[in-house]
Amino acid sequence: MAEGITDIQDNTFEEQVVKSDRPAMVDFWAPWCGPCKAIGPLIEELSSVYSGRINFFKCNVDENPVTPGKFGIKAIPTLIFFKDGAAVEQITGMVQKSKLEETIKKVI
């Protein structure tokens, strides 16, 4: 896992994301997903730029089926942005770095 990005599980999601006083981005992914691997380096880059202002998490959907189910995730990668404990933005699929950055700026 890249520095600045935390692996999150079903049993830690509530505490680390919903109850956090800092906005969060959760990357729902799987190791076999090509687009997930492609977007990974963009997220790593942005996590170092925005460190301290937004928390970055990765949730492996194969190992943690409850949380993706709660948010109705049907395709990966799906990035969900949280603020004050609520999901406020969602991006599905591979997108440009500028789109990710624009969404992060909206949330922080």
Secondary structure, 3 states (H helix, E strand, C coil): CCCCEEECCHHHHHHHHHCCCCCEEEEEECCCCHHHHHHHHHHHHHHHHCCCCCEEEEEECCCCCHHHHHCCCCCCCEEEEEECCEEEEEEECCCCHHHHHHHHHHHC
